[in-house]
Amino acid sequence: MIEMKRSRRDAPEDTVSNYIETISYYIDSDGESLWRIVPGGRTFGFDGDELAEFVRLCVLRLLEAGAVAVRHADEGPLNWVEQTQYGSSNEEVADAIVAEWLEAGGGDPEWHWLWFVTRGVLETDRREPADIPNRAE
């Protein structure tokens, strides 16, 4: 079990508990991803089993807050593709995601690897550059 009151090296006022509690704030907009979670755990000094537990707790929090695991869609009408291969219960999904990350070497994931968004964001239509308003106009 990791120490929930541990502070970040670069932000002593921020604790593990606070980080995990607030990690879901962006799932209904930009989303959250493993490429931010893993390095975030390292700022608390975690590595090895502690880092894996930190990642698992973060993923669980995201799932409990209503997030689903997704990857960016290369094509099609939606921006995201739901990843349903991890299981059905939150614990099963979190364990499978951590296991996959560890099997890939347990390093910092690539930006595109795995994200978490709400179902409403998942179902958002893709916006082409021509659909995005030009702020200079």
N, C-alpha and C positions, 0 to 999 in steps of 0.2 A: 504494500500500500504506500502510495506517495504522500509526502507531507503537504497538506492542503494550505498551510499557512506560510509556506516558503515564498520568498519575495523574488522578483525578477532582478537580475544583475543590473540592468539598465534603467529600471523603474522600481525602486525599493518599496513604493507605496502599493504596487500591484502584486497581489498574491495569486497563487495557483487557483484557489477557490474562486476569486473574482474573475480571473481569466476564463475559467470554464463556465461560470454562470453567465457571462456576457458574450460568449462566443457566438451565440445565435442571433445577435442583433442585425446582421446583414443578410440573413437567409431569405428575406422577403424583398430583396433588391439585388445587389451585386452578387450575393452568395458568399460562402466560406469554402475554403479548400485546404487540402492536405499540404499544399506547398507553403501555406502560412502556418498551419498548426504545428508541423514538425519543427521548424526553426523556432517557433514560439516556445515549445517545450524546452529547447536547448537554452533559451534565455533564462530559464529557471535552473539551469545546471543539470538537467536530466539527460541521461543517455542509457543505452541498453534496456533492461527490463523496466526501469522507471520511465523512460521516454515512451516505450510501448504502452505502458499503463496510462500515461498522460494522454496520448493520442486516442486510446480507447475511450477514456472518460470524456474527451472533447467530442468524439463522434457520437457517443451516447447522448450527450447533452443536445447536440444538433438534431438528432433523430427524435428525442423527447419533445423538442420545440416544434416539431412538424416538418423538418427537412427530409428530403429524399436524396439519395446519392445519384449524381448525374455526371455525364461527360458532355463536352461541347459537341454539338451536331455538326458534322462536316457538310451536310446538305439536308435539304428538306425544309418544311415550313417552320419548324421550331428551332430555337437556339440550343436546346438541351435534349439529351437522350437519357431517360431514366435507366439506372443500372439495377436490375432486379435479381441478378445472380447471387447476391450475398445472403439471402435468406428472407425470413418473414418477421421474426421478432427483432426488436431493437438490439438486444444482446447478441443475437445470432449475426446480424448485419455488422455490428461493431467488431465482433471477434473476427469475422471473415475479412473485413477491410484491413484490420491490423495485420492479420496473417498474410494477406496479399502484399502489403507494404513491406513486411519483414522478409518475405520470400524474394522480393525484388531488391533486397540488400539493406533495407532499413535506412536508406539515406534520404536526402531532401528530394521529395517528389518533383517532377517537372510541373510547370504551371498548368498544363492541360490535363493532368492525370485524373483527379477526382475532385468534384465540387459537391456542395450541398446547398440546395435551394428549396423553397416551399413548392408545393404542387401548383400553386397559382403562377409562380415564376416559371416553373417547368413548362407550363402550357402557353407561355407567351410566344406570339409569332416572332419570327426572325425579322429584324429590321435591316434593310439594305441601306448602304450609304446614301442613296438617293432619297430615302424615307426620313432621314435624320435632318431636322431643320438646321440651316446654316445660321449660326449665332451672329455672324458678322452682318447679316442683312438687317 
